[in-house]
Amino acid sequence: MWGPSMVGFGSYHFRYDSGREGDWFLLGFAPRKGDLSIYVMAGFEGRESQLARLGRHRKGKCCLYVRRLSDVELPVLEELLASSVADTRRRWHA
């Protein structure tokens, strides 16, 4: 658990150019009132093809929102999440 309502898998240490640093999960999710929030820490740049095939969703900078898992193509979601974890590990040497 990361806080009272977020479930995270794996972890990595980050340090920004500003000097801010911390530890965070590689991938996480949180059930919210209206949607399931899925935290895609690598963001969505370069993932337009996967998002186009995913199904019904909304997105923020690093957050994917789905009403229910049956609204999305699970193999595409798995592909998207696996590539995000790989990219985050590569970027932060996790």
C-alpha distances in whole Angstrom, upper triangle without the diagonal:
4,6,7,7,6,5,6,9,11,12,15,17,19,22,24,28,27,26,22,20,16,13,11,10,13,12,9,10,10,13,15,18,20,19,16,14,14,13,16,16,20,21,24,27,29,27,30,31,28,27,31,30,27,28,27,24,24,22,22,22,18,17,19,19,20,22,21,21,25,26,25,26,23,25,25,22,21,24,22,19,20,22,20,18,21,22,19,20,24,23,21,22,19
4,7,7,5,6,6,10,11,11,13,14,16,19,21,24,24,22,19,16,13,10,8,8,12,11,9,10,10,13,15,18,20,18,16,14,13,12,15,14,18,19,22,25,27,26,28,30,27,26,30,30,26,28,27,24,23,21,20,19,16,15,18,18,20,22,22,22,26,26,25,27,24,26,26,22,22,24,22,18,20,22,19,17,21,21,18,19,22,21,19,21,18
4,6,6,8,10,13,15,14,16,17,18,21,22,26,24,23,20,18,14,13,11,12,15,14,12,12,10,13,14,17,19,18,16,14,15,14,17,17,20,21,24,27,30,28,30,32,29,28,32,32,28,29,28,25,23,22,20,20,18,17,19,19,21,22,23,23,27,27,27,29,27,29,28,24,24,27,24,21,23,25,22,21,24,24,21,22,26,24,22,24,21
4,6,9,11,15,17,17,20,21,22,24,26,29,28,27,23,21,18,17,15,14,18,16,13,12,10,11,12,15,18,17,15,14,16,15,19,19,23,23,26,29,32,30,32,34,30,29,32,32,29,29,27,24,24,22,21,22,20,18,19,19,20,21,21,22,26,26,26,29,26,29,29,25,25,28,26,23,25,27,24,23,26,27,24,25,29,28,26,27,24
4,7,10,13,16,17,19,21,22,25,26,29,28,28,24,22,19,17,14,13,16,14,10,9,6,7,9,12,14,13,11,11,12,13,16,17,21,21,23,27,29,27,29,30,27,25,29,29,25,25,24,21,20,19,19,20,17,15,16,15,17,17,17,18,22,22,23,25,23,25,25,21,22,25,23,20,22,24,21,21,25,25,22,24,27,26,25,27,24
4,6,10,13,13,16,18,19,22,23,27,26,25,22,20,17,14,11,10,12,10,7,6,5,8,10,13,15,13,11,9,10,9,13,14,17,18,20,23,26,24,26,27,24,23,26,26,23,23,22,19,19,17,17,17,14,12,14,14,15,17,17,17,21,21,21,23,21,23,22,19,19,21,19,16,19,21,18,17,21,21,18,20,23,23,21,23,20
4,7,10,12,15,17,19,22,24,27,27,26,23,21,17,14,11,9,11,9,5,5,6,9,12,16,17,15,12,10,10,10,13,13,17,18,20,24,25,23,26,27,23,23,26,25,22,23,22,20,20,18,18,19,15,14,14,15,16,17,17,16,20,21,20,21,19,21,21,17,17,19,18,15,17,19,16,15,19,20,17,18,22,22,20,22,18
4,7,8,11,14,16,19,21,25,25,24,21,18,15,11,8,5,7,6,4,7,9,12,15,19,20,17,14,12,10,9,11,11,14,16,18,22,23,21,24,25,22,22,25,25,22,23,23,20,20,18,18,18,14,13,14,16,17,19,19,18,21,22,21,22,19,20,20,16,16,18,16,13,14,16,14,12,15,17,14,15,18,18,17,18,15
4,7,10,13,16,19,21,25,26,25,22,19,16,12,9,6,6,5,6,9,12,15,18,22,23,19,16,14,11,10,11,11,14,16,19,22,23,21,24,25,21,22,25,24,22,24,24,22,22,20,20,19,15,15,16,18,19,21,20,18,22,23,21,21,18,19,19,16,14,16,15,11,12,14,12,10,13,15,12,13,16,17,15,16,13
4,7,11,13,17,20,23,24,23,20,17,14,10,8,5,5,7,9,12,15,19,21,25,26,23,19,17,14,12,13,12,14,17,19,22,23,21,25,26,23,23,27,26,24,26,27,24,24,22,21,20,16,17,18,21,22,25,24,22,25,26,24,24,21,21,21,18,16,17,16,13,12,14,12,9,12,13,11,10,14,15,13,13,9
4,7,10,14,16,20,21,19,17,13,10,7,5,4,5,8,10,14,16,20,22,26,27,24,21,18,15,13,13,11,13,16,19,21,23,22,25,27,24,24,28,28,25,28,28,25,25,22,21,19,16,17,19,21,23,26,26,24,28,28,26,26,23,23,23,20,18,19,18,14,14,15,13,10,12,13,10,9,13,13,10,11,7
4,6,10,13,16,18,16,14,11,8,6,6,6,6,10,12,16,19,22,24,28,29,26,23,20,17,14,13,10,12,15,19,20,22,21,25,27,24,25,28,29,26,29,30,27,26,23,21,19,16,17,20,23,25,28,28,27,30,30,28,28,25,25,24,21,20,20,19,16,15,16,13,10,12,12,8,8,11,10,7,8,5
4,7,10,14,15,13,11,7,6,4,7,9,10,13,15,19,21,25,26,30,31,28,25,22,20,16,16,12,14,17,20,21,23,24,27,29,27,27,31,31,29,32,32,29,27,24,22,19,17,19,22,25,27,30,31,30,33,33,30,31,29,28,27,25,23,23,22,19,19,18,16,13,15,14,10,10,12,11,7,9,7
4,7,10,11,10,8,5,6,6,8,10,11,14,16,19,21,25,26,30,30,28,25,22,20,16,15,11,12,15,18,19,21,22,25,28,26,26,30,31,29,31,31,28,26,23,20,17,15,18,21,24,27,30,31,30,33,33,30,31,29,29,27,25,24,24,21,19,19,18,15,14,15,13,10,11,12,9,6,9,9
4,7,8,6,6,4,7,9,11,14,15,18,20,23,24,28,29,32,33,30,28,24,23,19,18,14,15,17,20,20,23,24,27,30,28,28,32,33,31,34,34,30,28,25,22,19,17,20,24,27,30,33,34,33,37,36,33,34,32,32,30,28,27,27,24,22,23,21,18,17,18,16,13,14,14,11,9,11,12
4,5,5,5,6,9,12,13,16,16,19,21,23,25,29,29,32,32,30,28,24,23,19,18,14,14,16,19,19,22,23,26,29,28,27,31,32,31,33,33,29,27,23,20,17,16,20,23,26,30,33,34,33,37,35,33,34,33,33,30,28,28,27,24,23,24,22,19,19,19,17,14,15,15,12,10,14,15
4,5,7,9,13,15,17,20,20,23,24,27,29,32,32,35,35,33,32,28,26,22,21,18,17,18,21,20,23,25,28,30,30,30,33,35,33,36,36,32,30,26,23,19,19,23,26,29,33,36,37,37,40,38,36,37,36,36,33,31,31,30,27,26,26,24,22,22,22,19,17,18,17,14,13,16,18
4,6,9,12,16,17,20,21,24,25,27,28,32,31,34,35,33,31,28,27,23,22,19,19,20,23,22,25,27,29,32,32,31,34,36,35,37,36,33,30,26,23,19,20,23,26,29,33,36,37,37,41,39,37,38,37,37,35,33,33,32,29,28,29,27,24,24,24,22,19,21,20,17,16,19,20
4,6,10,13,16,19,20,23,24,27,28,32,32,35,35,33,32,28,27,23,23,19,20,21,24,24,27,29,31,34,33,33,36,38,36,38,38,34,31,28,25,21,21,24,27,30,34,37,38,38,41,40,38,39,38,38,36,33,33,32,30,28,28,27,24,23,24,22,19,20,20,17,15,17,18
4,7,11,13,16,18,20,21,24,25,28,28,31,32,30,28,25,24,20,20,17,18,19,23,23,26,27,30,33,31,31,34,36,34,36,35,31,29,25,22,19,18,21,25,27,31,33,35,35,38,37,35,36,35,35,33,31,31,30,28,26,26,25,22,21,23,21,17,19,19,16,14,17,17
4,7,10,13,15,18,19,22,23,27,27,30,31,29,27,24,22,19,19,15,16,18,22,23,25,26,29,32,30,30,33,34,32,35,34,31,28,25,22,19,18,20,24,26,30,32,33,33,37,36,34,35,33,33,32,29,28,28,26,23,24,23,20,19,20,19,15,16,17,14,12,14,14
4,7,10,13,15,16,19,20,24,25,28,29,27,25,21,20,17,17,14,16,18,22,23,25,26,29,31,29,29,32,33,31,33,33,29,27,24,21,19,17,19,22,25,28,30,31,31,34,34,32,33,31,31,30,27,26,27,24,22,22,22,19,17,19,18,14,15,17,15,12,14,13
4,7,10,12,13,16,18,22,23,26,28,25,23,20,18,15,15,12,14,17,21,22,25,25,28,30,27,27,31,31,29,31,31,28,26,23,21,19,16,18,21,23,26,28,29,28,32,31,30,30,28,29,27,24,24,24,22,19,20,20,17,15,17,16,12,13,16,14,11,13,11
4,7,9,9,13,14,18,20,23,24,22,19,16,14,11,12,9,12,14,18,20,22,22,25,27,24,24,28,28,25,28,27,24,23,20,18,16,13,14,17,19,22,25,25,24,28,28,26,27,25,25,24,21,20,21,19,16,17,17,14,12,15,15,11,12,15,14,11,13,11
4,5,6,10,12,16,18,22,23,20,17,14,12,9,10,8,11,13,17,19,21,20,23,25,22,22,26,25,23,25,25,22,21,18,17,16,12,13,15,18,20,22,22,21,25,25,23,24,21,22,21,18,17,18,16,13,14,15,12,10,13,13,10,11,14,14,12,13,10
4,7,11,14,17,20,23,24,20,17,14,11,8,8,6,9,11,14,17,18,17,20,22,19,19,23,23,20,23,23,21,20,17,17,15,11,13,14,17,19,22,22,20,24,24,21,21,19,19,18,15,14,15,13,10,10,11,8,6,9,10,7,8,11,11,10,12,9
4,7,11,14,16,20,20,17,13,11,8,6,6,6,9,11,13,16,18,16,19,20,17,17,21,20,17,20,20,17,17,15,15,14,10,10,11,14,15,18,18,16,20,20,18,18,16,16,16,12,12,13,11,7,9,11,8,7,11,11,9,11,14,14,14,15,12
4,7,10,13,17,17,14,11,8,6,5,7,8,12,13,15,18,20,18,20,22,18,18,21,21,18,20,19,16,16,14,14,14,11,9,10,12,14,16,16,15,19,19,17,18,16,17,17,13,13,15,13,10,12,14,11,10,14,15,13,14,18,18,17,18,16
4,7,9,13,14,11,7,5,4,6,9,11,14,14,16,20,21,19,21,22,19,18,21,20,17,18,17,14,14,13,14,15,11,9,9,10,11,13,13,12,16,16,15,17,15,17,17,13,13,16,14,11,14,16,14,14,17,18,16,18,21,21,20,22,19
4,6,10,11,9,6,5,7,8,12,14,17,17,18,22,24,22,23,25,21,20,23,23,19,19,18,15,15,14,14,16,13,10,11,10,11,12,12,13,17,17,17,19,17,20,19,16,17,19,17,15,18,20,17,17,21,21,19,21,25,24,23,25,22
4,7,8,7,5,6,9,11,15,17,20,19,21,24,26,23,24,26,23,21,23,23,19,19,17,15,15,15,16,18,16,12,12,10,10,10,10,12,15,15,16,19,17,20,20,17,18,21,19,17,20,22,20,20,24,24,23,25,28,27,27,29,26
4,6,5,6,7,10,13,16,18,21,20,21,25,27,24,25,26,24,21,24,24,20,19,17,14,14,14,15,17,16,12,12,9,10,10,11,13,16,16,17,20,20,23,22,19,21,23,21,19,23,24,22,22,26,26,24,27,30,29,28,31,28
4,6,8,10,14,16,19,22,25,23,24,27,29,27,27,28,26,23,25,25,22,20,17,15,15,16,17,20,19,15,15,11,11,10,12,15,17,16,18,22,22,25,24,21,23,26,24,22,26,27,25,26,30,30,28,31,33,32,32,34,32
4,7,9,13,16,19,21,24,22,22,25,27,24,24,26,23,20,22,22,19,17,14,12,12,14,15,18,18,14,13,9,9,7,9,13,15,14,16,19,20,23,22,19,22,24,22,21,25,26,24,25,29,29,28,30,33,32,32,35,32
4,6,9,12,15,18,20,18,19,22,24,21,21,23,20,17,19,19,16,14,12,9,10,11,13,16,15,11,9,6,5,4,7,10,12,11,13,16,16,20,18,15,18,21,18,17,21,22,20,22,25,25,24,27,29,29,29,31,29
4,6,10,13,16,18,17,17,21,23,20,20,22,18,16,19,18,15,14,12,10,11,11,13,15,14,10,8,6,5,6,7,8,12,11,12,15,14,17,16,13,15,18,16,15,18,20,18,19,22,22,21,24,27,26,26,28,26
4,6,9,12,15,13,14,18,20,18,19,20,17,15,18,18,15,15,13,10,10,9,10,12,10,6,6,5,7,9,10,11,14,14,13,16,15,18,16,13,15,17,14,13,16,18,15,16,20,20,18,21,24,23,23,25,23
4,6,9,12,11,12,16,18,15,17,18,15,13,17,17,13,14,14,11,11,9,10,11,8,6,5,6,8,11,11,11,14,14,12,14,13,15,14,10,12,14,11,9,13,14,11,13,16,16,15,18,20,20,20,22,20
4,6,9,9,11,14,16,14,17,18,16,14,18,18,15,17,16,13,12,10,9,9,6,5,6,9,11,14,15,15,18,17,16,17,16,17,15,12,13,14,11,9,12,13,10,11,14,14,12,15,17,17,16,19,17
4,6,6,8,11,13,11,14,16,13,12,16,16,14,16,16,13,13,10,10,9,5,6,7,10,13,16,17,16,19,18,15,16,15,16,14,11,11,12,8,7,10,10,6,8,11,10,9,12,14,14,14,17,15
4,5,9,11,14,13,16,18,16,15,19,20,17,20,20,17,15,12,11,9,5,8,10,14,16,20,20,19,23,22,19,20,19,19,17,14,14,14,11,9,11,10,7,8,10,9,7,10,12,11,11,14,13
4,7,8,10,10,13,15,14,14,17,19,17,20,20,17,16,13,12,9,7,10,12,15,18,22,22,21,24,22,20,20,19,19,16,14,14,13,10,9,11,9,5,7,9,6,5,9,10,9,10,13,13
4,6,9,9,11,14,12,12,15,17,15,18,18,15,13,10,9,6,4,8,9,13,16,19,21,20,22,21,18,19,18,18,16,14,15,14,10,10,12,10,7,10,12,9,9,13,14,12,14,17,16
4,6,5,7,10,9,8,12,14,13,15,16,13,12,9,9,7,7,9,9,13,15,19,20,19,21,19,16,17,17,17,14,12,14,13,9,10,13,10,8,12,13,11,12,15,16,14,17,19,19
4,5,7,10,11,10,13,15,15,18,18,16,15,12,11,9,10,12,13,16,19,22,24,22,24,22,19,20,20,19,16,15,17,15,11,13,15,12,10,14,14,11,13,16,15,14,17,19,20
4,6,8,9,10,12,14,14,17,19,17,16,14,15,13,13,15,15,18,20,24,24,23,24,22,19,19,19,18,15,15,16,13,11,13,14,11,11,14,14,11,14,17,15,15,18,20,21
4,5,5,6,9,10,11,14,15,14,14,12,13,12,12,13,12,15,17,20,21,19,21,19,15,15,16,15,11,11,13,10,8,11,12,9,9,13,13,12,14,17,16,16,19,21,21
4,5,5,6,9,10,12,14,13,13,12,13,13,14,14,13,15,17,20,21,19,20,18,15,15,16,16,12,13,15,13,10,13,15,13,13,17,17,15,18,20,20,20,23,25,25
4,5,5,7,9,11,14,14,15,14,17,17,16,17,15,17,17,21,21,19,20,17,14,13,15,13,10,12,14,11,10,14,15,13,14,17,17,16,19,21,21,21,24,26,26
4,5,5,6,9,12,12,13,13,15,16,15,15,12,15,15,18,18,16,17,15,11,10,11,10,6,8,10,8,6,10,12,10,11,15,15,15,17,20,20,20,23,24,24
4,5,5,7,9,8,10,9,12,13,13,12,10,12,12,15,16,14,15,13,10,10,12,12,8,9,12,10,8,11,14,12,13,16,17,16,18,21,21,21,24,26,25
4,6,7,9,10,11,12,15,16,16,16,13,14,14,17,17,16,16,13,11,11,13,13,10,11,14,13,11,15,17,15,16,20,20,20,22,24,25,25,27,29,29
4,6,9,11,13,14,17,19,18,17,14,15,14,16,16,14,14,12,9,7,10,10,7,9,12,11,10,14,15,15,16,19,20,20,22,24,25,25,28,29,29
4,7,8,11,12,15,17,16,14,11,12,10,13,13,11,11,9,5,5,8,9,6,6,10,10,9,11,14,14,15,17,19,19,21,23,24,24,26,28,27
4,6,10,12,16,18,17,15,12,11,9,11,11,10,9,6,4,6,9,11,9,9,13,13,12,15,17,18,18,21,22,22,24,26,27,28,30,31,30
4,7,10,14,17,17,14,10,9,7,8,9,10,9,6,6,9,12,14,12,11,15,16,14,16,19,20,19,22,24,24,25,28,29,29,30,32,31
4,7,10,13,13,10,7,6,5,7,9,10,11,8,7,11,12,15,12,11,14,15,13,14,18,18,17,20,22,22,22,25,26,26,27,30,28
4,7,10,11,8,6,5,7,9,12,13,15,11,11,14,16,18,15,13,17,17,14,15,19,19,17,20,22,21,21,25,26,25,26,29,28
4,7,7,6,4,6,9,12,14,15,17,14,13,16,16,18,15,13,16,16,13,14,17,17,14,17,20,18,18,22,23,22,23,26,25
4,6,5,6,8,12,15,17,18,20,18,17,19,20,21,18,16,18,19,15,15,18,17,15,17,20,18,17,21,22,20,21,24,24
4,6,8,11,15,18,20,20,23,20,19,21,21,22,19,17,19,18,15,15,18,16,13,16,18,15,15,18,19,17,18,21,21
4,7,10,13,17,18,18,21,19,17,19,19,20,17,14,16,16,12,11,14,13,10,12,15,13,12,15,17,15,16,19,18
4,6,10,13,15,15,18,16,15,17,17,18,16,13,15,16,12,11,15,15,12,14,17,16,14,18,20,18,19,22,20
4,7,10,12,12,15,13,11,14,14,15,13,10,13,14,11,10,14,14,12,14,17,17,16,19,21,20,21,24,22
4,7,9,10,13,11,11,14,14,17,15,12,15,16,13,13,17,18,16,18,21,20,20,23,25,24,25,27,25
4,6,7,9,7,8,11,12,15,13,11,14,16,14,14,18,19,17,19,22,22,22,25,27,26,27,29,27
4,7,8,7,9,13,14,17,16,14,17,19,17,17,21,22,21,23,26,26,25,28,30,30,31,33,31
4,5,6,8,11,11,15,15,12,15,18,17,16,20,22,21,22,25,26,25,28,30,30,31,33,30
4,5,6,8,7,11,12,9,12,15,14,14,17,19,18,20,22,24,24,26,28,29,29,31,28
4,6,8,8,12,12,11,14,16,16,17,19,21,21,23,25,26,27,29,31,31,32,34,31
4,7,9,12,12,11,14,16,15,16,19,21,20,22,25,25,26,28,30,31,32,33,31
4,6,9,8,7,10,12,12,13,16,17,17,19,21,22,23,25,27,27,29,30,29
4,6,5,6,9,10,11,12,14,16,17,19,20,21,23,25,26,27,29,30,28
4,5,5,6,9,10,10,12,14,15,16,18,20,21,22,24,26,27,28,26
4,5,5,6,9,10,11,12,14,15,17,18,20,21,23,24,26,26,25
4,5,5,6,9,10,11,12,14,15,16,18,20,21,22,24,25,24
4,5,5,6,9,10,11,12,14,15,16,18,20,21,22,24,22
4,5,5,6,9,10,11,12,14,15,17,18,20,21,22,20
4,6,5,6,9,10,11,12,14,15,16,18,20,21,19
4,6,5,6,9,10,11,12,14,15,16,18,19,18
4,5,5,6,9,10,11,12,14,15,16,17,16
4,5,5,6,9,10,11,12,14,16,16,14
4,5,5,6,9,10,10,12,14,15,14
4,5,5,6,9,10,10,12,13,13
4,5,5,6,9,10,11,11,10
4,6,5,6,9,10,10,9
4,5,5,6,9,10,10
4,5,5,6,8,7
4,6,5,5,4
4,6,5,7
4,6,8
4,5
4
